[in-house]
Amino acid sequence: MPKMKTKKAAAKRFKITATGKLKHGVAGKRHRLISHNSKYIRQNRGTKLAAKADVARVVKKFLPYGL
């Protein structure tokens, strides 16, 4: 049985925390920020944790061996 390949695009976009949660960057921070208010920019700074339903799909299919 061949090994599953890690999807390299997912490996670049997600990190798995020590407790098994999935971190990802927040969308909408690259350009056109003048049209967003300060609260939006401030709250989307840094990274967020992915939803529980998405974690199972991403880790099982795209990152079968972790990172």
Buried (B, 14 or more C-beta within 10 A) or exposed (E): EEEEEBBEEBEEBBBBEEEEEBBBEEEEBEEEEEEEEEEEEEEBEEEEEBEEEEBEEBBEEBBEEEE
